[in-house]
Amino acid sequence: MLGSASSLGASGFASVDFAFKPIQPWETNHASTQPSQRMALDCDEEHVDVKPYGIETPIDDALCVSCEDLFHDMRTQQTEYVSPSAYNPTASFLPYRRYLVDWMSDVGEQCRLHNSTVHVSILFLDKIFRTRDIPRTRWQLLATACISVAAKYEEAEEHCPPIPELLRLTKLGQMGYTPLSFREGELEVLRCLGWKLRAVPAIHFCGYFLSKGVTFENDSWQGRKLIEKIPKYVKKYSDFFCNLTLQEYAFQKYLPSHLAAAIILASRVALQLEPRWKPELVVLTGHSEHELIEVFHHIWSYYEEQFPGHGSRAISPRSVSNQDMYT
């Protein structure tokens, strides 16, 4: 279980090995940057495209597909699981949701599942639990079944954890569950979801944005030129903010694509990249900084709430570039 927010990791939700770097408080960053109103840009505004930094081969060329088409498809499908209309802040399981999220992430880590697979499994759980009154005696079974179903949909077949292994890791076998009864749990999950398994969490959108490039050759880092590892730094922060916002149900009142764009903004602010937002990012995400500022404030305030004291210490260029956590 997650004992405290300070144990949250970038590659998982409860990794004690990840020492998240402190970042400057929002007030400090905000004071040194342009107001959001001046940075709000329309996609139709004339601008000169700048090449993304650190991307040698465009993702479309590497995959031989139009990733923009996939992005538009994800935006169409995202409301199946998360949308303002589906948001239910009065769901009975919410006081315990944080522990379920932490427990599921731990199981996913032990099974070596992709972080995005865990995110999908939690969206499965949220959809089931926010509309049904599930007895607590079945929470662990259904949570594990959500992980199993998500893995079968998201992962390569050879990466899906066998049911006996899941029963052992979760100790469901000691509670009397057999592979056959566990399959009944999987079927219950599938029926509750209406067999619609296309869940699109914010981390999927962040993956798309990162693959296209969210840092650019004319960006500056703390007043200096970018260094080679900056894109990796941005991904670290993006993963961290994705995991952080998934722990709190309140972030599901935003569309995943909107939340993901705000996470990219938060990652750039955390690294003190300038400008904080730019025309290329408006075109990529479909959102101006003005449209993201409310969600960004929510992310940033939640971070400062969960990590008190971290915001009072700034990152220095030397400390960031020399930290093992980024290598």
C-alpha positions in Angstrom: 0.0 0.0 0.0 1.0 3.6 -0.5 2.0 4.8 2.9 2.5 8.4 1.8 2.6 10.5 -1.3 6.3 10.9 -1.1 6.8 7.2 -2.1 5.2 7.8 -5.6 7.5 6.9 -8.5 7.8 7.9 -12.1 7.7 4.3 -13.3 5.0 3.2 -10.9 2.9 4.5 -8.1 4.8 3.3 -5.1 8.4 2.9 -6.0 10.6 3.8 -3.0 13.7 3.9 -5.3 12.5 6.9 -7.2 13.5 10.2 -5.6 11.4 12.8 -7.4 13.4 16.0 -7.9 11.9 19.1 -6.2 10.7 21.7 -8.5 10.1 25.4 -8.1 6.7 26.5 -6.7 4.2 27.8 -9.3 4.6 31.4 -8.1 8.3 31.4 -8.8 7.9 30.0 -12.3 5.0 32.1 -13.1 6.8 35.3 -12.1 9.6 34.7 -14.5 7.4 33.8 -17.5 5.0 35.5 -19.8 1.3 35.7 -18.7 -0.8 32.9 -20.0 -3.0 35.4 -21.9 0.0 36.5 -24.0 0.8 32.9 -24.7 -2.7 31.8 -25.8 -2.5 31.2 -29.5 -5.0 30.1 -32.1 -4.0 27.2 -34.4 -4.6 29.4 -37.4 -2.1 32.1 -36.3 0.9 32.3 -38.6 4.1 30.9 -37.2 7.2 29.3 -38.4 7.4 25.6 -37.6 10.4 24.6 -35.6 11.9 21.1 -35.7 11.3 19.0 -32.5 14.5 18.5 -30.5 15.9 15.0 -30.1 13.8 13.2 -32.7 15.9 11.9 -35.6 13.2 9.9 -37.4 9.6 11.1 -37.3 7.3 8.6 -35.7 5.0 8.5 -38.7 8.0 7.4 -40.9 9.2 4.9 -38.3 5.8 3.2 -38.1 4.7 3.8 -41.7 1.3 5.1 -40.4 -0.3 8.5 -39.9 -0.2 8.9 -36.2 -2.3 12.0 -36.4 -5.2 9.8 -37.6 -4.7 7.6 -34.5 -4.7 10.7 -32.4 -8.1 11.8 -33.8 -9.4 8.3 -33.3 -8.3 8.4 -29.6 -10.0 11.7 -29.1 -13.2 10.2 -30.5 -13.0 7.2 -28.3 -11.9 8.8 -25.0 -15.3 9.6 -23.7 -16.2 5.9 -23.4 -14.5 5.8 -20.0 -13.7 9.4 -18.9 -15.8 12.5 -19.5 -17.4 15.3 -17.5 -20.8 13.7 -18.0 -19.5 10.3 -16.6 -17.8 11.9 -13.6 -19.4 10.8 -10.3 -17.8 12.4 -7.2 -20.3 10.7 -5.0 -19.4 7.1 -5.9 -19.3 5.0 -2.7 -15.9 3.5 -3.4 -14.0 6.8 -3.7 -12.8 6.9 0.0 -11.0 3.6 -0.7 -10.0 4.3 -4.4 -6.5 5.5 -3.5 -5.6 2.2 -1.9 -7.1 0.2 -4.8 -5.0 2.2 -7.3 -1.9 1.7 -5.3 -2.5 -2.0 -4.9 -3.2 -2.5 -8.6 -0.1 -0.6 -9.6 2.0 -2.8 -7.3 0.5 -5.9 -8.9 1.1 -4.5 -12.4 4.7 -3.7 -11.5 5.3 -7.3 -10.2 3.8 -8.7 -13.4 6.1 -6.3 -15.4 3.1 -4.8 -17.2 3.5 -1.5 -19.1 2.5 1.5 -17.0 -0.2 2.4 -19.5 -1.8 -1.1 -19.0 -2.2 -0.4 -15.3 -3.8 3.0 -16.2 -6.3 1.2 -18.5 -7.1 -1.4 -15.8 -7.9 1.4 -13.3 -10.2 3.1 -15.8 -12.0 -0.3 -16.1 -12.3 -0.4 -12.3 -13.6 3.1 -12.1 -16.3 2.5 -14.7 -17.5 -0.6 -12.9 -17.4 0.8 -9.4 -18.9 4.3 -10.1 -22.1 2.7 -11.4 -22.5 -0.4 -9.2 -22.4 -1.1 -5.6 -19.8 -3.9 -5.4 -19.4 -5.8 -2.1 -16.0 -5.2 -0.5 -15.4 -9.0 -0.4 -15.2 -8.9 -4.2 -13.1 -5.8 -4.7 -9.8 -7.6 -4.8 -11.1 -10.2 -7.3 -12.6 -7.6 -9.6 -9.5 -5.4 -9.4 -7.3 -8.3 -10.3 -9.6 -9.3 -13.1 -9.5 -5.7 -14.5 -5.7 -6.0 -14.6 -5.9 -9.4 -16.4 -8.4 -8.1 -18.9 -6.4 -4.9 -19.6 -3.3 -6.9 -20.1 -5.0 -9.2 -22.6 -6.2 -6.1 -24.5 -3.1 -3.9 -24.2 -0.1 -6.2 -24.0 1.5 -8.7 -26.3 0.2 -12.2 -25.6 3.5 -13.4 -24.1 3.5 -10.6 -21.6 0.1 -11.4 -20.2 0.4 -12.8 -16.7 -1.0 -16.4 -16.3 -3.9 -16.7 -14.0 -2.1 -19.0 -11.6 0.6 -16.3 -11.2 -2.0 -13.7 -10.6 -3.7 -15.9 -7.9 -0.4 -16.3 -6.2 0.7 -12.7 -6.3 -2.6 -11.4 -5.1 -3.1 -14.3 -2.6 -6.5 -14.9 -4.1 -5.7 -18.5 -4.2 -5.4 -18.6 -0.5 -8.9 -17.1 -0.4 -10.3 -20.1 -2.2 -10.3 -18.7 -5.8 -9.4 -21.1 -8.5 -8.5 -20.4 -12.2 -12.0 -21.3 -13.1 -13.6 -19.0 -10.6 -11.2 -16.2 -11.6 -12.3 -16.6 -15.2 -15.8 -16.0 -13.9 -14.5 -12.7 -12.4 -13.1 -11.8 -15.8 -16.4 -12.5 -17.4 -18.1 -10.3 -14.8 -15.8 -7.4 -15.7 -16.4 -7.9 -19.4 -20.2 -7.9 -18.9 -20.0 -4.8 -16.7 -18.0 -3.0 -19.4 -20.3 -4.1 -22.1 -17.3 -5.8 -23.8 -16.1 -2.3 -24.8 -12.4 -2.4 -23.9 -11.1 0.6 -25.8 -10.1 2.8 -22.8 -7.9 5.8 -23.6 -6.2 7.3 -20.5 -4.2 10.5 -20.4 -1.0 8.5 -20.6 -1.9 7.3 -24.1 -2.2 10.9 -25.3 1.0 11.9 -23.5 2.7 9.0 -25.4 1.5 10.4 -28.7 2.6 14.0 -27.8 6.0 12.8 -26.7 6.5 10.7 -29.8 5.8 13.7 -32.0 8.1 15.9 -29.9 7.2 18.4 -27.2 10.6 20.1 -27.0 12.0 22.2 -29.8 15.3 23.4 -31.1 14.6 27.0 -30.2 13.5 26.2 -26.6 15.7 27.3 -23.8 16.3 25.5 -20.5 16.8 27.8 -17.5 18.2 30.4 -20.0 20.6 27.9 -21.6 20.6 25.8 -24.7 18.9 22.4 -24.5 21.1 19.4 -23.6 20.7 15.9 -25.1 18.8 14.4 -22.1 16.0 17.1 -22.0 13.5 15.0 -23.9 14.1 12.2 -21.4 13.6 14.6 -18.5 10.3 15.7 -20.0 9.1 12.1 -20.3 10.1 11.4 -16.6 8.0 14.3 -15.5 5.1 13.4 -17.8 5.0 9.8 -16.5 5.1 11.2 -12.9 2.3 13.6 -13.5 0.2 10.9 -15.3 0.6 8.6 -12.3 0.0 11.4 -9.8 -3.3 12.5 -11.4 -4.5 8.9 -11.8 -4.4 8.5 -8.1 -7.0 11.3 -7.6 -10.4 10.7 -9.0 -11.1 14.4 -9.3 -9.0 14.6 -12.4 -11.5 12.4 -14.3 -13.7 15.5 -14.7 -11.4 16.5 -17.5 -11.1 14.8 -20.9 -7.9 12.7 -21.1 -6.7 14.6 -24.1 -7.1 17.9 -22.2 -5.5 16.5 -19.1 -2.6 15.1 -21.1 -1.9 18.5 -22.7 -1.9 20.1 -19.3 0.6 17.4 -18.1 2.9 18.3 -20.9 2.6 22.0 -19.9 3.4 21.0 -16.2 6.4 19.0 -17.3 7.8 21.9 -19.3 7.2 24.3 -16.4 8.8 21.8 -14.0 11.9 21.8 -16.1 11.8 25.6 -16.6 11.6 25.3 -20.4 11.0 28.6 -22.2 8.6 29.5 -23.6 6.3 27.4 -21.5 3.9 26.9 -24.5 4.3 27.7 -28.1 2.4 27.5 -31.5 3.8 24.1 -32.3 2.3 22.7 -29.2 -1.1 24.3 -29.9 -1.1 22.6 -33.2 0.0 19.3 -31.7 -2.4 19.2 -28.8 -5.2 21.3 -30.1 -5.1 23.5 -26.9 -3.8 27.0 -26.2 -2.1 27.7 -22.9 -5.1 29.8 -21.9 -7.3 26.7 -22.4 -5.0 24.6 -20.2 -4.3 26.9 -17.3 -7.2 25.8 -15.1 -6.2 22.1 -15.4 -2.5 23.0 -15.0 -3.3 24.8 -11.8 -5.2 21.8 -10.5 -2.2 19.5 -11.3 0.3 21.8 -9.8 -1.6 22.5 -6.6 -2.2 18.8 -6.1 1.5 18.1 -6.6 2.4 20.7 -4.0 -0.3 19.3 -1.6 1.1 15.7 -2.0 4.8 16.8 -1.8 4.9 19.6 0.8 8.3 21.3 0.9 9.5 20.0 -2.4 8.3 23.2 -4.2 10.5 25.4 -2.0 13.7 24.0 -3.5 14.7 24.8 -7.0 16.4 22.7 -9.6 19.9 23.8 -10.6 21.2 22.9 -14.1 24.1 21.1 -12.6 22.0 19.0 -10.1 19.6 17.9 -12.8 22.2 16.9 -15.4 24.2 15.0 -12.8 21.4 13.1 -11.2 21.3 9.3 -11.7 17.5 9.3 -11.7 17.6 10.7 -15.2 20.2 8.4 -16.7 
